[in-house]
Amino acid sequence: MKKLLVAPLLMLAAAMAIAPVAAQEREDRPNRDLSGNFWSPTEEDYARWRVIDGVEDGATIRFWPWALTPDFEDYLNQIIANFEATYPGVTVVLEGQPAAGARDNIRNSFAAGNPADVINMSDGWVAEFAEAGVLLNTDEALGAAYPELREEYVDGAWEKVTFEGVTYHLPWYLAFSNVMAVNGLIAEELGIAAEDIPTTWADAYQFACDVREQSGGAYYAYSFPWGELAGLGVLNTFIGEGIPVYNEDRSAVVFNEDPAAAAILDEYKRLLDEDCIPRVSLTDDVRDMIDSFSQGEILLLQTGPQLFRLVEENNPEVFESLFLGQQFVGAANITSIGGVQTLAIPASTQYPNAALAFAQFVTNADVQTAFSREVPIYSSNLVSYEDPFFTEGGPSLTDQLRPLAGEYFSTAVNTGILDFPQLAEVEQIVLGEFQAALLGVKSSQEALDAMASRINAILAAQ
């Protein structure tokens, strides 16, 4: 049976950029406001929502969200109905995509010359397509052309992923990546109170071994989703610990020159070798991590609250015991923006203004607030956080987080813009060398030197 859990905040940032899971039936969505302007819009709403100029009359655009149909199809269809009423003469065709193989499906659509006009991408995917020159520059299309609209977006989300300093997406919904849930059943059994749980990774390493010893090997404190490819995992961890990834002009990576980087990998290897964290951390992804936490063998789960529902579905007893704790942070004490779902527009679209209008519409404050009522995600539009839904909160675990969201996302930053060329290859390099160190195939320093050398060869070739 798997035993694992919590990933470091900065390693989870990209991994948590996944679609909402475990849809509720419509009647089980008590936060839905059927009298609100999303579900019952007026002519005044349509006029207020009409903000993009030059939208092509007679345009038909295709929309590819992933992992949202059929579970959220009524919400998506309402978006389309509202948009078509806002911009008469434009038709939107919804083409929901499955989660499995979504990135490859997008690649294949571009290769075939037939991508949708508005495409939902996880933040870790965007740079690959931007580098290929197939995406619309949204810094120009919206940022420069409509600066008042650009100001509404969370800065950290807009800047989450760039290529050569340019943004090629509109941020859609966000994840709270620094929420720590504690299994109250284990905490009670071991006599661990919230104040006993460390708040820094420097202290959390020994805490993992202490929990293992205190429980007689019955429980782990946490684990890591080190099998997750996207997100350049350990490089984000270095940023969180204040270790520079790049040199001053960003022409080369230099993380291997800081002894603290090797020390982190040495600590990870020690935790594995001493069974302070489960060995399946090497291959597990975020979903595996949450599933194992749900089995009741892990004390801590640090993840986005939109994923707590998985725990509730898998083990209601564990879910009912959960309480919130302080997240672990690195030495740099960075508030990470966490996961970002994005909307990207192909540069080849026949209807760029209509596509931009739709992407902006999906990400406006009213539409995103309505989505937050459907499932515990968070809006990339700061205006959303003025809504009473966010300011007032509620009794549940996720309700308690909503009043914190406005301040959190207004101050959260991108932990470091890692906009490598040939991103997919860099991801493989980082993961492969990282695992070589943890398996003892190479020393930590050897693995970091090889990682840096291979990445710098890619940078030098540009």
Backbone torsions as a table, in degrees:
resi	resn	phi	psi	omega
1	MET	NA	134.8	-178.5
2	LYS	-69.3	147.1	175.7
3	LYS	-136.2	115.0	177.6
4	LEU	-163.7	-176.3	174.5
5	LEU	177.7	-131.4	-160.1
6	VAL	-47.0	132.2	174.7
7	ALA	-100.3	152.7	178.1
8	PRO	-60.4	147.3	-178.4
9	LEU	-47.8	-48.1	-171.6
10	LEU	-79.4	-21.6	174.7
11	MET	-79.4	-23.3	-179.9
12	LEU	-85.6	-12.1	-170.9
13	ALA	-53.6	-49.0	179.4
14	ALA	-80.1	-36.8	-176.5
15	ALA	-61.4	-29.0	-179.0
16	MET	-81.3	-0.4	178.9
17	ALA	-82.1	60.9	-179.4
18	ILE	-117.7	162.3	-174.6
19	ALA	-69.9	158.2	175.3
20	PRO	-55.8	146.3	-176.1
21	VAL	-119.9	164.2	171.7
22	ALA	52.4	70.1	-175.6
23	ALA	-62.3	147.2	172.9
24	GLN	-92.4	151.1	171.1
25	GLU	-70.8	157.7	-173.5
26	ARG	-54.9	-42.2	-176.8
27	GLU	-71.9	-12.4	179.0
28	ASP	-97.4	16.1	179.0
29	ARG	-109.6	78.6	-171.4
30	PRO	-68.0	-17.5	-178.8
31	ASN	-83.5	-8.9	-178.6
32	ARG	-64.3	130.3	-179.1
33	ASP	-107.4	92.9	-175.8
34	LEU	-67.9	-17.7	178.0
35	SER	-93.1	-3.7	-178.3
36	GLY	-74.6	171.3	-173.4
37	ASN	-69.6	-16.5	177.4
38	PHE	-75.0	-49.0	-177.0
39	TRP	-84.6	-21.5	-179.8
40	SER	-134.9	65.6	-175.7
41	PRO	-72.0	157.0	177.1
42	THR	-113.8	174.2	176.5
43	GLU	-62.5	-33.0	177.8
44	GLU	-64.8	-37.0	177.0
45	ASP	-64.3	-45.7	179.9
46	TYR	-58.6	-43.1	-179.5
47	ALA	-64.5	-39.1	-179.6
48	ARG	-69.6	-33.0	-178.7
49	TRP	-78.3	-15.7	-175.2
50	ARG	-84.1	95.7	-170.8
51	VAL	-125.4	-12.1	-178.3
52	ILE	-100.5	131.5	-177.5
53	ASP	-89.3	159.3	171.5
54	GLY	69.8	22.5	180.0
55	VAL	-65.2	128.9	-172.3
56	GLU	-69.8	120.0	178.4
57	ASP	-67.7	136.1	179.9
58	GLY	84.3	4.7	-179.2
59	ALA	-69.5	141.4	169.4
60	THR	-120.2	118.8	-178.0
61	ILE	-119.2	147.5	-179.5
62	ARG	-104.1	138.9	-176.9
63	PHE	-120.5	123.6	179.1
64	TRP	-111.5	91.9	165.5
65	PRO	-87.6	155.2	177.1
66	TRP	-121.2	143.2	178.2
67	ALA	63.6	23.3	180.0
68	LEU	-116.7	-12.9	177.8
69	THR	-112.2	144.0	2.8
70	PRO	-87.3	-1.1	-169.5
71	ASP	-59.9	-36.1	-178.1
72	PHE	-117.4	29.3	-173.9
73	GLU	-67.5	-34.6	179.1
74	ASP	-66.9	-37.0	175.6
75	TYR	-64.7	-46.2	-179.5
76	LEU	-63.9	-39.9	178.8
77	ASN	-66.5	-32.6	176.9
78	GLN	-69.5	-37.2	173.7
79	ILE	-55.9	-48.3	-176.9
80	ILE	-64.0	-43.0	179.5
81	ALA	-61.5	-43.9	179.3
82	ASN	-65.5	-40.8	-179.8
83	PHE	-65.4	-44.9	-178.3
84	GLU	-65.6	-28.2	174.4
85	ALA	-76.5	-29.1	178.9
86	THR	-75.6	-39.1	179.7
87	TYR	-121.8	76.9	-179.1
88	PRO	-58.2	142.1	-178.8
89	GLY	98.5	-8.5	176.7
90	VAL	-108.9	135.2	178.6
91	THR	-114.9	134.3	177.8
92	VAL	-112.8	130.0	177.4
93	VAL	-106.9	117.2	179.8
94	LEU	-82.7	123.4	177.7
95	GLU	-128.4	80.8	-178.1
96	GLY	-62.5	139.1	-178.4
97	GLN	-114.2	143.4	176.8
98	PRO	-70.7	157.8	178.2
99	ALA	-66.3	-41.2	-178.4
100	ALA	-65.4	124.2	176.3
101	GLY	74.9	14.8	-175.1
102	ALA	-60.4	-43.8	-178.0
103	ARG	-64.4	-43.0	178.6
104	ASP	-65.5	-36.5	178.1
105	ASN	-62.4	-38.8	177.7
106	ILE	-65.9	-45.2	177.6
107	ARG	-56.4	-46.8	-177.9
108	ASN	-63.9	-36.4	-179.5
109	SER	-65.9	-38.6	176.5
110	PHE	-69.0	-41.0	179.9
111	ALA	-61.6	-34.0	180.0
112	ALA	-84.2	-4.6	-179.5
113	GLY	72.3	28.0	-175.6
114	ASN	-139.5	48.9	179.2
115	PRO	-74.8	157.0	172.6
116	ALA	-66.3	165.6	-176.8
117	ASP	-81.0	-28.1	175.6
118	VAL	-134.4	121.7	-171.7
119	ILE	-123.6	127.3	174.2
120	ASN	-77.4	119.9	176.9
121	MET	-125.8	141.0	168.7
122	SER	-67.6	150.4	-172.0
123	ASP	-58.6	-31.5	-178.3
124	GLY	-71.2	-8.0	-177.1
125	TRP	-96.6	-22.6	-164.9
126	VAL	-63.4	-43.5	-173.9
127	ALA	-60.0	-35.0	179.1
128	GLU	-57.3	-45.6	-177.2
129	PHE	-78.7	-30.9	175.7
130	ALA	-65.3	-42.3	178.9
131	GLU	-61.6	-34.9	179.6
132	ALA	-73.8	-6.9	176.8
133	GLY	76.0	25.0	-174.5
134	VAL	-107.7	4.2	-177.3
135	LEU	-114.0	151.3	176.3
136	LEU	-71.1	136.2	176.7
137	ASN	-76.0	105.5	-175.9
138	THR	-83.3	-17.2	170.7
139	ASP	-59.8	-37.2	178.1
140	GLU	-83.7	-50.1	-171.0
141	ALA	-64.0	-37.5	179.5
142	LEU	-117.3	-45.2	-175.5
143	GLY	-59.0	-48.9	-179.1
144	ALA	-81.2	-37.6	-175.8
145	ALA	-76.9	-30.4	-177.1
146	TYR	-134.8	67.8	-174.6
147	PRO	-59.5	-29.6	179.4
148	GLU	-68.0	-32.0	175.6
149	LEU	-75.1	-39.9	178.7
150	ARG	-57.7	-36.8	-177.4
151	GLU	-66.0	-19.1	-179.5
152	GLU	-75.0	-23.7	-174.9
153	TYR	-80.8	147.6	174.2
154	VAL	-61.7	123.0	-176.7
155	ASP	-57.5	-45.9	-178.1
156	GLY	-61.8	-30.6	178.7
157	ALA	-76.5	-40.8	178.3
158	TRP	-61.8	-37.7	-175.8
159	GLU	-96.4	7.8	-174.8
160	LYS	-55.7	-44.5	178.9
161	VAL	-139.0	128.5	178.2
162	THR	-133.8	166.5	170.3
163	PHE	-128.3	121.7	-175.9
164	GLU	51.2	41.2	174.7
165	GLY	78.6	7.0	-176.4
166	VAL	-115.3	140.8	177.6
167	THR	-91.8	136.1	-177.9
168	TYR	-124.7	29.8	-179.6
169	HIS	-151.2	166.6	162.7
170	LEU	-109.2	128.4	178.7
171	PRO	-67.8	138.9	-179.2
172	TRP	-108.3	-106.9	-176.0
173	TYR	-101.9	154.3	-169.7
174	LEU	-117.7	165.2	175.7
175	ALA	-121.6	140.1	170.0
176	PHE	-78.1	105.4	-174.1
177	SER	-93.6	-6.6	-175.0
178	ASN	-111.3	36.0	178.2
179	VAL	-98.3	125.6	179.6
180	MET	-106.0	116.1	174.5
181	ALA	-100.1	138.5	-178.2
182	VAL	-113.8	130.7	174.3
183	ASN	-71.7	105.9	-175.9
184	GLY	-65.9	-26.8	179.1
185	LEU	-66.1	-45.7	178.8
186	ILE	-68.6	-43.2	-179.3
187	ALA	-58.1	-42.7	179.6
188	GLU	-66.3	-42.6	-179.0
189	GLU	-62.1	-38.5	-176.7
190	LEU	-93.2	-2.8	-180.0
191	GLY	69.8	34.0	-179.0
192	ILE	-100.0	121.0	176.3
193	ALA	-96.8	165.6	-178.4
194	ALA	-55.2	-39.3	-177.4
195	GLU	-71.7	-12.3	178.2
196	ASP	-82.9	-13.6	-176.4
197	ILE	-86.0	127.1	-178.0
198	PRO	-65.4	163.1	-179.8
199	THR	-113.7	-8.8	179.6
200	THR	-119.1	153.0	177.4
201	TRP	-66.8	-30.2	178.7
202	ALA	-58.3	-37.6	178.4
203	ASP	-87.9	-23.9	-174.7
204	ALA	-70.1	-26.2	-178.8
205	TYR	-63.0	-49.5	179.2
206	GLN	-68.6	-33.3	177.8
207	PHE	-57.7	-37.1	178.8
208	ALA	-60.2	-42.5	179.6
209	CYS	-72.2	-33.7	178.9
210	ASP	-64.7	-43.3	179.3
211	VAL	-64.1	-41.2	179.5
212	ARG	-60.9	-43.1	-179.1
213	GLU	-72.1	-44.4	-177.2
214	GLN	-62.1	-33.4	-178.5
215	SER	-90.1	4.5	-178.4
216	GLY	63.2	30.6	179.4
217	GLY	82.3	8.4	-177.9
218	ALA	-79.0	-31.1	-173.8
219	TYR	-133.6	154.8	167.7
220	TYR	-105.9	150.6	175.0
221	ALA	-73.7	-43.3	-177.8
222	TYR	-165.2	175.4	175.3
223	SER	-147.5	-173.8	-176.7
224	PHE	-132.6	144.9	174.4
225	PRO	-91.6	61.3	-173.7
226	TRP	-70.4	-11.0	176.4
227	GLY	-81.1	-5.5	-179.6
228	GLU	-72.8	122.1	-174.2
229	LEU	-79.3	-47.4	-173.3
230	ALA	-68.6	153.1	170.7
231	GLY	100.8	-5.7	176.1
232	LEU	57.3	37.1	-174.2
233	GLY	-18.7	-74.3	-170.6
234	VAL	-67.3	-25.6	177.6
235	LEU	-66.1	-37.5	174.9
236	ASN	-66.7	-33.9	175.8
237	THR	-63.1	-41.1	177.9
238	PHE	-59.7	-42.1	178.9
239	ILE	-60.2	-43.5	179.7
240	GLY	-62.7	-25.6	178.3
241	GLU	-94.2	5.3	177.7
242	GLY	80.6	18.1	178.9
243	ILE	-90.2	121.0	-179.8
244	PRO	-63.4	134.1	176.3
245	VAL	-88.4	-42.4	-176.8
246	TYR	-108.0	163.4	166.1
247	ASN	-77.0	-177.5	-170.5
248	GLU	-62.6	-40.0	-178.4
249	ASP	-97.0	11.2	176.1
250	ARG	59.5	27.5	178.1
251	SER	-88.8	-11.8	-179.9
252	ALA	-155.0	157.1	174.2
253	VAL	-92.6	146.7	-174.4
254	VAL	-135.4	12.0	-175.8
255	PHE	-58.9	-28.2	-178.4
256	ASN	-69.7	-13.7	-178.9
257	GLU	-84.2	-11.0	-179.6
258	ASP	-96.5	118.5	-178.9
259	PRO	-57.1	-24.1	-179.5
260	ALA	-64.7	-27.9	-179.9
261	ALA	-67.0	-46.8	177.7
262	ALA	-65.0	-34.9	179.6
263	ALA	-63.0	-36.3	178.1
264	ILE	-64.9	-46.3	179.3
265	LEU	-64.6	-37.3	176.0
266	ASP	-61.1	-40.2	-179.7
267	GLU	-66.8	-42.5	176.5
268	TYR	-58.5	-44.8	-179.2
269	LYS	-64.0	-39.1	177.8
270	ARG	-61.6	-43.4	179.8
271	LEU	-61.3	-39.0	177.2
272	LEU	-67.1	-49.2	-175.0
273	ASP	-64.3	-32.3	-178.4
274	GLU	-93.8	8.6	179.0
275	ASP	58.9	32.9	175.0
276	CYS	-83.2	-21.2	169.7
277	ILE	-131.9	151.7	-176.2
278	PRO	-69.5	142.4	-176.3
279	ARG	-67.1	-24.3	178.5
280	VAL	-67.1	-6.0	173.0
281	SER	-55.6	-30.0	-177.2
282	LEU	-62.0	-28.0	-174.0
283	THR	-121.3	-11.1	-175.8
284	ASP	-77.5	151.5	172.5
285	ASP	-106.9	-172.5	-174.3
286	VAL	-63.4	-40.9	-179.4
287	ARG	-63.2	-41.8	176.5
288	ASP	-59.5	-41.9	-179.4
289	MET	-59.3	-46.2	-178.7
290	ILE	-68.6	-39.5	177.9
291	ASP	-59.7	-41.8	-179.2
292	SER	-69.2	-38.8	174.9
293	PHE	-59.1	-40.1	-178.8
294	SER	-62.9	-24.0	-179.8
295	GLN	-74.3	-7.4	174.7
296	GLY	83.2	26.1	-179.5
297	GLU	-114.0	2.3	-175.7
298	ILE	-125.8	137.8	-177.3
299	LEU	-78.0	-42.9	-168.7
300	LEU	-122.3	142.4	174.8
301	LEU	-133.4	113.7	177.8
302	GLN	-107.1	111.1	-174.5
303	THR	-163.5	-179.3	176.7
304	GLY	-77.3	140.5	-176.2
305	PRO	-64.9	-19.0	177.3
306	GLN	-65.6	-14.4	-179.3
307	LEU	-97.9	-4.1	177.2
308	PHE	-61.2	-27.4	-179.1
309	ARG	-61.5	-29.3	176.1
310	LEU	-62.0	-39.3	177.6
311	VAL	-64.9	-43.8	-179.6
312	GLU	-60.5	-41.6	-179.6
313	GLU	-69.1	-40.3	-175.3
314	ASN	-77.5	-35.0	-175.7
315	ASN	-156.6	87.6	-177.9
316	PRO	-57.1	-32.0	-179.2
317	GLU	-64.5	-44.3	176.9
318	VAL	-63.7	-44.4	-178.8
319	PHE	-58.6	-43.4	-178.3
320	GLU	-66.2	-22.1	-178.5
321	SER	-87.1	-11.1	-171.6
322	LEU	-63.5	142.1	166.8
323	PHE	-138.3	162.2	-174.2
324	LEU	-89.8	140.2	174.6
325	GLY	-124.7	176.8	178.6
326	GLN	-78.6	134.0	-179.8
327	GLN	-70.9	156.8	173.1
328	PHE	-78.2	139.9	175.6
329	VAL	-130.5	158.6	176.5
330	GLY	-86.6	-177.1	-175.4
331	ALA	-63.5	-27.4	-179.0
332	ALA	-78.5	-11.7	177.2
333	ASN	51.4	49.7	-177.5
334	ILE	-88.4	136.4	169.7
335	THR	-88.7	106.7	-173.9
336	SER	-81.1	144.9	176.2
337	ILE	-67.7	-22.2	179.8
338	GLY	75.5	-161.3	-175.4
339	GLY	-75.3	143.3	179.5
340	VAL	-131.4	123.4	166.9
341	GLN	-87.2	140.1	-174.5
342	THR	-124.5	165.0	170.2
343	LEU	-120.5	122.6	-179.9
344	ALA	-115.9	150.4	-177.3
345	ILE	-120.9	124.1	177.2
346	PRO	-61.0	138.1	177.4
347	ALA	-63.5	-21.4	-176.6
348	SER	-88.0	-0.1	-176.3
349	THR	-55.9	141.6	179.4
350	GLN	-73.1	-20.7	-174.8
351	TYR	-129.0	71.3	-174.2
352	PRO	-62.9	-37.3	-178.8
353	ASN	-71.3	-39.8	177.7
354	ALA	-65.9	-40.8	179.2
355	ALA	-65.5	-43.2	177.8
356	LEU	-63.5	-41.3	179.3
357	ALA	-61.1	-41.5	-179.4
358	PHE	-68.4	-45.0	179.7
359	ALA	-61.3	-41.1	177.2
360	GLN	-65.7	-38.4	-179.3
361	PHE	-64.4	-45.3	-180.0
362	VAL	-60.6	-30.5	-175.8
363	THR	-102.5	12.2	176.9
364	ASN	-75.4	168.6	-171.3
365	ALA	-63.5	-43.1	-176.8
366	ASP	-66.0	-43.4	-177.3
367	VAL	-68.5	-40.0	-179.9
368	GLN	-73.2	-35.1	176.2
369	THR	-62.6	-40.0	177.2
370	ALA	-61.6	-38.7	178.7
371	PHE	-66.6	-38.2	178.5
372	SER	-63.7	-26.3	175.0
373	ARG	-75.2	-22.3	-179.6
374	GLU	-80.9	-37.0	-172.6
375	VAL	-156.7	149.1	-174.7
376	PRO	-72.8	71.0	169.1
377	ILE	-112.6	176.5	-176.4
378	TYR	-128.5	145.8	-174.2
379	SER	-78.7	144.2	172.7
380	SER	-85.9	-0.6	-178.3
381	ASN	-105.0	115.7	-173.9
382	LEU	-62.1	-24.9	179.4
383	VAL	-63.3	-27.8	178.9
384	SER	-56.2	-34.4	-172.0
385	TYR	-77.7	0.5	170.8
386	GLU	-87.0	-10.8	-179.0
387	ASP	-72.7	141.9	178.5
388	PRO	-55.8	-27.2	178.6
389	PHE	-56.7	-36.5	179.6
390	PHE	-89.7	-31.5	-175.4
391	THR	-78.9	-22.7	-172.6
392	GLU	-100.0	-25.4	178.1
393	GLY	69.2	-154.0	-177.4
394	GLY	177.6	-172.1	-170.5
395	PRO	-82.4	-24.4	-173.1
396	SER	-78.5	171.1	-179.7
397	LEU	-57.8	-46.9	-179.8
398	THR	-73.5	-32.4	176.8
399	ASP	-59.0	-37.3	-176.2
400	GLN	-66.4	-19.6	-178.2
401	LEU	-85.3	-24.5	-171.5
402	ARG	-58.7	-44.2	-179.9
403	PRO	-64.3	-16.3	179.4
404	LEU	-85.7	-15.5	-168.1
405	ALA	-66.8	-41.3	-176.4
406	GLY	-58.9	-50.1	179.5
407	GLU	-66.3	-40.4	-178.7
408	TYR	-59.2	-52.1	-174.9
409	PHE	-77.1	-20.4	176.3
410	SER	-75.5	-19.0	-179.5
411	THR	-113.1	-16.8	-178.2
412	ALA	-65.3	142.3	-176.5
413	VAL	-123.8	162.0	168.4
414	ASN	-67.7	131.9	-175.4
415	THR	-70.0	-8.4	-179.2
416	GLY	152.0	127.0	-174.8
417	ILE	-80.8	102.8	-179.2
418	LEU	-99.1	81.2	-174.1
419	ASP	-104.1	60.6	-176.9
420	PHE	-68.4	142.3	166.3
421	PRO	-68.4	159.1	-178.9
422	GLN	49.0	52.5	-171.5
423	LEU	-57.0	-42.9	-178.1
424	ALA	-59.8	-38.8	178.4
425	GLU	-69.0	-40.2	178.6
426	VAL	-63.2	-41.1	177.6
427	GLU	-58.0	-43.2	179.5
428	GLN	-65.4	-39.5	178.6
429	ILE	-62.1	-48.7	-178.0
430	VAL	-60.6	-48.1	-178.0
431	LEU	-65.3	-44.1	-176.9
432	GLY	-63.7	-46.2	-179.4
433	GLU	-70.1	-36.8	177.2
434	PHE	-60.1	-46.7	-179.7
435	GLN	-68.7	-32.6	177.0
436	ALA	-61.0	-38.4	178.4
437	ALA	-68.1	-43.6	-176.1
438	LEU	-71.5	-26.6	177.7
439	LEU	-85.8	-6.8	179.7
440	GLY	82.1	10.0	176.7
441	VAL	-68.2	-35.0	175.3
442	LYS	-131.7	157.7	170.4
443	SER	-70.0	163.2	179.7
444	SER	-58.9	-43.2	-179.1
445	GLN	-66.9	-40.1	177.7
446	GLU	-61.5	-41.9	-179.3
447	ALA	-66.1	-42.2	179.4
448	LEU	-66.7	-39.5	178.1
449	ASP	-63.7	-42.0	178.8
450	ALA	-66.8	-40.9	178.3
451	MET	-59.6	-48.8	-178.6
452	ALA	-65.2	-42.9	-179.0
453	SER	-61.2	-43.0	-178.4
454	ARG	-70.2	-38.0	177.5
455	ILE	-68.2	-40.8	-178.6
456	ASN	-66.4	-29.7	175.3
457	ALA	-64.1	-37.5	177.6
458	ILE	-68.2	-44.3	179.5
459	LEU	-63.3	-39.8	-177.6
460	ALA	-68.3	-26.3	-177.9
461	ALA	-77.4	-11.1	-177.4
462	GLN	-79.1	NA	NA
